[in-house]
Amino acid sequence: MTAVLLLVAWPALAEVDVTASAVARYEYNSNVFDLQNGFPVPGTTTDFERSDNLYTYGAALDSAYLWDQQKLFGTFSANRFEYDRFTQLNHVEYSADGGWNWKLGSILDGTLEVLRDRTMVAFTNVNNAQFVIQTEQRENAKFGVEFIPDWRFEGSGYYRTVDQDYVGALGLDLTESQGQAALRYLGLAGLTGGLSFAYTEGRYSGPQAAFNPSYEQTSFSFISTYAPTGRSTFQGQVGYSDRRSGAANNSISGVTGEFDYDNQITGKTSAHLQVSRLINSYISNTSSEIDSAANGAIRWQATYRLGVAAGYTYTYRDLPGQEMRRSAATVSTICSTPP
């Protein structure tokens, strides 16, 4: 249950738009630590009660400045999480995102962006239900150029650092960078298609890094976007990824891909569907995992002041060579009432 307490939007002054909001949320979780039946709460030997009430309080600021074909943007949010019983999990999370969408003439455009997040790592993503705070910073750059009629080249890259701080234990860090190039054909009405190649390398540092210090990965994909009616959009890519490392639990390869579908069913109702299969890093164990995920959501905007959304998410994680498989499902319903 989520209630929006404050939402204020100032009218554009020249080309400036600023929005501020505050949110309060209540959640009941029947298995906070994601424990199997019969296992005590971490840090105790007698407490088998796994449920708790969670209260979240937060605020956010969103701003944008539009000048000619250039757009500067920035967002910041912070939230306080408080538990009734498991007070050792009380913490603050924040997210900051700023950047520049630029364009030169009609053929050249791009984005420069910096993101920084501080979040609690879900217990499904750590060993032994450990309380871990993760701070991630990521710098993105992208440019695109249209050349010859109906062709477009896109280049992009990122550099990110992920720091995981464990309560009462040494931390673990991951540094990762990627470069990607894509060539698209734009000549078919509502349809674009092309090829993409990406190279990724990463390095761990921390107490477990000696067993698996680094990896590199190459990916090839067919990419496509289809928007036939203006009300629905399909974006997808499918290909093959190969991750190589000196450690067996970090060398992995297979078919990967991602598909996104959005449909504005009526003027008030919209739907979203996403399916993916990707190779990711299981940082807590300095290993690799194959994540297969599906999520769907439908939103009904009854009036300008009242909207209702319902969604379902399913994730299946496979860690080859470690006899570990994890799955999780989430059902969510949100009702928002801006002033």
C-alpha positions in Angstrom: 0.0 0.0 0.0 1.5 3.3 -1.1 0.2 6.8 -0.3 1.6 9.9 -2.1 1.6 12.6 0.6 2.9 15.5 -1.5 3.3 16.2 -5.2 4.1 19.7 -6.3 5.0 20.8 -9.9 6.1 24.3 -10.7 5.1 25.6 -14.1 7.9 25.9 -16.6 10.0 29.0 -16.1 11.6 29.4 -19.5 12.4 25.8 -20.1 12.7 24.5 -16.5 10.5 21.8 -14.9 10.8 20.8 -11.3 8.7 18.2 -9.4 8.9 17.3 -5.7 7.2 14.5 -3.9 7.0 12.7 -0.6 5.9 9.1 -0.1 4.9 6.8 2.9 4.5 3.1 2.5 3.5 0.1 4.7 4.4 -3.5 3.9 3.8 -6.8 5.7 6.4 -9.5 4.9 5.8 -13.0 6.1 9.4 -14.1 5.4 11.8 -11.1 5.8 15.0 -13.1 5.5 13.8 -15.5 2.8 14.5 -18.4 5.1 13.5 -22.1 4.6 11.1 -23.6 7.2 12.9 -24.6 10.4 15.8 -22.2 10.1 16.3 -19.5 12.9 16.7 -15.8 12.2 20.3 -15.0 11.5 22.3 -14.1 14.6 20.0 -16.2 16.9 19.4 -19.9 17.7 15.9 -19.7 19.1 14.0 -17.1 17.0 11.9 -18.8 14.3 9.5 -16.0 13.8 10.2 -14.7 10.3 7.5 -12.0 9.7 7.6 -8.3 10.3 6.0 -4.9 9.5 8.0 -2.5 7.3 7.5 1.2 7.2 9.1 3.4 4.5 9.3 7.2 4.4 10.9 9.1 1.5 11.1 12.1 -0.7 12.2 12.8 -4.3 13.1 15.7 -6.5 13.0 15.6 -10.3 14.2 18.4 -12.5 14.8 19.1 -16.2 16.1 22.0 -18.3 15.4 22.1 -22.0 17.3 24.4 -24.3 16.9 24.2 -28.0 17.7 20.5 -28.8 19.6 20.0 -25.5 18.2 18.6 -22.3 19.8 18.6 -18.9 18.1 16.4 -16.3 18.6 15.4 -12.7 16.7 13.3 -10.1 17.3 12.5 -6.4 15.4 10.4 -3.9 16.0 9.1 -0.4 14.0 6.6 1.7 14.2 5.5 5.3 13.3 1.8 6.1 12.1 0.9 9.6 11.1 -2.6 10.9 9.1 -3.4 14.0 11.0 -6.5 15.1 14.2 -6.7 13.1 15.4 -3.3 13.9 19.0 -4.3 12.9 17.7 -4.0 9.3 16.8 -0.3 9.6 18.6 1.8 7.0 18.5 4.6 4.5 18.7 4.2 0.8 19.2 6.9 -1.9 19.4 7.3 -5.6 20.9 10.1 -7.8 20.8 10.4 -11.5 22.0 13.3 -13.7 22.9 13.8 -17.3 22.7 15.5 -20.6 20.7 14.4 -23.7 22.4 16.3 -26.6 21.7 16.6 -30.3 23.6 18.3 -33.1 21.5 18.9 -36.2 19.4 16.1 -37.5 21.9 13.3 -37.7 24.0 13.3 -34.5 22.8 12.7 -30.9 23.8 11.2 -27.7 23.7 11.0 -23.9 26.1 11.5 -21.0 24.8 10.2 -17.6 26.0 9.5 -14.1 24.0 7.4 -11.7 24.7 6.5 -8.0 22.6 4.3 -5.8 22.7 3.0 -2.2 20.5 0.0 -1.6 20.1 -3.0 0.6 20.9 -6.2 -1.3 17.9 -8.6 -1.4 18.4 -11.7 0.7 17.9 -13.8 -2.4 21.1 -12.3 -3.7 23.5 -13.0 -0.8 24.7 -16.0 1.2 23.3 -17.0 4.6 20.8 -14.1 4.7 23.5 -11.5 5.4 22.6 -7.9 5.8 24.5 -6.1 3.0 24.4 -2.5 1.8 25.5 -1.9 -1.8 26.6 1.3 -3.3 26.9 1.5 -7.1 28.1 4.3 -9.3 27.8 4.1 -13.1 28.9 6.5 -15.8 27.3 6.1 -19.2 28.0 7.6 -22.6 26.2 7.0 -25.9 26.1 8.5 -29.4 24.3 7.8 -32.6 24.8 9.0 -36.1 22.5 8.6 -39.2 24.4 8.1 -42.4 23.4 7.2 -45.9 19.6 7.1 -46.1 17.9 4.8 -43.6 21.1 3.6 -41.7 22.1 4.5 -38.2 25.3 3.6 -36.2 25.2 3.7 -32.4 28.2 3.5 -30.0 27.9 3.3 -26.2 29.9 2.4 -23.1 29.8 2.4 -19.4 32.1 2.2 -16.4 30.7 1.1 -13.0 31.8 0.3 -9.5 29.8 -1.8 -7.0 30.8 -1.8 -3.3 29.1 -4.3 -1.0 29.5 -3.6 2.7 28.9 -6.6 5.0 27.9 -6.1 8.7 30.8 -7.5 10.8 32.8 -8.7 7.8 35.1 -7.4 5.1 33.5 -5.9 2.0 33.6 -7.0 -1.7 33.9 -4.8 -4.7 33.3 -5.2 -8.5 34.7 -2.9 -11.2 33.2 -3.4 -14.7 33.4 -1.6 -18.0 31.7 -2.3 -21.4 31.8 -1.0 -24.9 29.1 -1.7 -27.5 28.5 -0.9 -31.2 25.3 -1.4 -33.1 24.2 -0.9 -36.7 20.5 -0.4 -37.5 18.5 -0.2 -40.7 15.6 2.3 -40.5 14.0 1.9 -44.0 10.9 -0.2 -43.1 7.8 1.6 -41.9 7.6 1.2 -38.1 10.4 -1.4 -38.1 14.1 -1.1 -37.4 16.6 -4.0 -37.3 20.3 -4.6 -37.1 23.3 -6.2 -35.3 25.0 -5.4 -32.0 28.4 -6.4 -30.5 29.5 -5.8 -26.9 32.7 -6.4 -25.0 32.7 -6.4 -21.2 35.4 -6.9 -18.6 35.2 -7.0 -14.8 37.5 -7.4 -11.8 36.7 -8.3 -8.2 38.5 -7.0 -5.1 38.0 -8.3 -1.6 38.6 -11.4 0.6 37.2 -13.8 -2.1 38.8 -12.2 -5.1 41.9 -14.4 -5.1 39.7 -17.3 -6.3 38.1 -15.4 -9.1 39.8 -12.1 -9.8 38.5 -11.1 -13.2 36.4 -12.0 -16.3 35.8 -10.9 -19.9 32.6 -11.3 -22.0 31.6 -10.9 -25.6 28.1 -10.7 -26.9 26.5 -10.8 -30.3 22.8 -9.9 -30.9 20.2 -9.3 -33.5 18.2 -6.2 -32.4 14.8 -4.9 -33.5 12.2 -2.3 -32.8 8.7 -2.4 -34.1 6.0 0.3 -33.6 3.3 -0.4 -36.2 0.3 1.5 -34.8 1.7 4.2 -32.6 -0.2 2.6 -29.7 2.1 -0.4 -29.2 5.9 -0.8 -29.3 8.0 -3.9 -29.4 11.8 -3.9 -28.7 13.9 -7.0 -28.6 17.3 -8.5 -29.0 18.5 -12.1 -29.1 22.0 -13.5 -29.5 24.8 -15.4 -27.8 27.1 -14.3 -24.9 30.3 -15.9 -23.8 32.0 -15.1 -20.4 35.5 -16.3 -19.8 37.6 -16.5 -16.6 40.3 -18.5 -14.9 37.7 -19.8 -12.4 35.2 -22.5 -13.5 32.3 -20.9 -11.6 32.7 -17.7 -13.6 33.1 -19.1 -17.2 29.6 -19.4 -18.7 28.0 -19.0 -22.1 24.6 -19.4 -23.8 21.7 -17.8 -25.6 20.8 -14.4 -24.2 18.1 -11.9 -25.1 15.5 -9.4 -23.9 12.0 -8.5 -25.2 9.9 -5.5 -24.1 6.3 -4.9 -25.2 4.2 -1.9 -24.4 0.5 -1.4 -25.5 -1.8 1.5 -24.9 -4.9 -0.6 -24.9 -7.3 2.3 -24.5 -7.0 5.9 -23.5 -7.0 4.9 -19.8 -5.5 1.4 -19.9 -1.9 0.4 -20.7 0.0 -2.9 -20.4 3.7 -3.8 -20.2 5.5 -7.2 -20.7 9.2 -8.0 -20.4 11.0 -11.3 -20.8 14.8 -11.7 -20.5 17.6 -14.2 -20.2 21.0 -12.6 -19.3 24.4 -13.4 -17.9 25.0 -11.4 -14.7 27.5 -11.3 -11.8 26.6 -12.9 -8.5 28.9 -10.5 -6.6 28.5 -12.1 -3.1 30.1 -15.2 -4.4 32.4 -13.7 -7.2 30.7 -15.9 -9.7 28.4 -15.8 -12.7 24.7 -16.6 -13.0 22.1 -16.9 -15.7 19.0 -14.9 -14.8 15.7 -15.7 -16.5 13.0 -13.2 -15.7 9.5 -12.3 -16.7 7.4 -9.4 -15.5 4.1 -7.9 -16.6 2.0 -5.0 -15.4 -1.3 -3.3 -16.3 -2.3 0.2 -15.4 -5.7 1.8 -15.3 -5.7 5.6 -15.1 -9.3 6.1 -14.1 -9.0 9.9 -13.8 -6.1 12.4 -13.6 -6.2 12.0 -9.9 -6.6 8.2 -9.5 -4.6 5.4 -11.1 -4.3 1.7 -10.2 -1.5 -0.6 -11.3 -1.0 -4.4 -10.8 2.1 -6.4 -11.7 3.7 -9.8 -11.4 7.5 -10.5 -11.5 9.2 -13.9 -11.7 13.0 -14.4 -11.6 14.9 -17.7 -11.9 18.7 -17.7 -11.1 20.9 -20.5 -12.2 24.6 -20.7 -11.0 26.2 -23.4 -13.2 28.8 -25.5 -11.5 27.6 -24.6 -8.0 24.4 -26.7 -7.7 22.5 -23.6 -6.9 19.2 -22.4 -8.3 17.0 -19.7 -6.9 13.6 -18.5 -7.9 11.4 -15.6 -6.6 8.0 -14.2 -7.5 6.5 -10.8 -6.5 3.0 -9.6 -6.9 2.4 -5.8 -6.5 -0.5 -3.5 -6.5 -0.2 0.3 -6.4 -2.8 3.0 -6.1 -1.8 6.6 -6.6 -3.7 9.8 -6.1 -1.8 13.0 -7.0 -3.5 16.3 -6.1 
